[in-house]
Amino acid sequence: MKLHSYAKRTLGSCDIAEAVRLPPDEDLNEWLAMHIVDFYNEITLLYQIVAEHDTEEKFPVMGAGKNKY
């Protein structure tokens, strides 16, 4: 996929504007969809890593400071 290879090339470039700029002659909806799917996959991976170690037995209450969730 051409869009995915373009996104990989800009990954880690330290230029956020370039990393999210719509490539010429590409469809905005496809560009957004690709980034949404990539974001979802990364968040899912992060959740799976945390969920494996952060069990209800170890941490019965999820919170940050005085806030409890």
C-alpha positions as CSV (number, residue, x, y, z in Angstrom):
1,M,0.0,0.0,0.0
2,K,1.5,3.3,-1.1
3,L,0.0,5.3,1.8
4,H,1.3,3.0,4.4
5,S,4.9,3.1,3.0
6,Y,4.7,6.9,2.9
7,A,3.6,7.0,6.6
8,K,6.4,4.6,7.6
9,R,9.0,6.9,5.8
10,T,7.9,9.9,7.8
11,L,7.7,8.0,11.1
12,G,10.4,9.3,13.5
13,S,11.3,12.2,11.3
14,C,10.7,14.6,14.2
15,D,8.6,16.7,11.8
16,I,5.0,16.3,13.0
17,A,3.6,18.5,10.2
18,E,5.3,16.4,7.6
19,A,4.3,13.1,9.2
20,V,0.6,14.0,9.1
21,R,0.5,16.0,5.8
22,L,-1.7,14.4,3.2
23,P,0.5,13.2,0.3
24,P,-0.2,14.7,-3.1
25,D,-2.9,13.0,-5.2
26,E,-4.1,10.9,-2.2
27,D,-7.7,10.7,-0.9
28,L,-8.2,12.4,2.4
29,N,-10.6,9.7,3.7
30,E,-8.2,6.9,2.9
31,W,-5.4,8.8,4.6
32,L,-7.5,9.4,7.7
33,A,-8.7,5.8,7.8
34,M,-5.2,4.4,7.6
35,H,-4.1,6.5,10.5
36,I,-7.1,5.7,12.6
37,V,-6.6,2.0,12.1
38,D,-2.9,2.4,13.0
39,F,-3.8,4.4,16.1
40,Y,-6.3,1.7,17.1
41,N,-3.8,-1.1,16.7
42,E,-1.2,0.7,18.7
43,I,-3.6,1.5,21.5
44,T,-4.8,-2.1,21.5
45,L,-1.3,-3.4,21.8
46,L,-0.6,-1.0,24.7
47,Y,-3.8,-2.0,26.5
48,Q,-2.9,-5.7,26.1
49,I,0.6,-5.1,27.6
50,V,-0.8,-3.2,30.6
51,A,-3.8,-5.5,31.1
52,E,-1.5,-8.5,31.4
53,H,0.3,-7.0,34.5
54,D,-2.4,-4.7,35.9
55,T,-4.9,-7.2,37.3
56,E,-7.8,-6.5,39.6
57,E,-6.2,-8.6,42.3
58,K,-3.0,-6.4,42.2
59,F,-4.8,-3.1,41.8
60,P,-8.5,-3.3,42.9
61,V,-9.0,0.5,42.3
62,M,-7.8,2.4,39.3
63,G,-6.9,5.9,40.2
64,A,-4.6,8.9,39.9
65,G,-4.0,10.8,43.0
66,K,-7.4,11.5,44.7
67,N,-9.3,10.6,41.5
68,K,-10.6,7.0,41.3
69,Y,-12.0,5.5,38.1
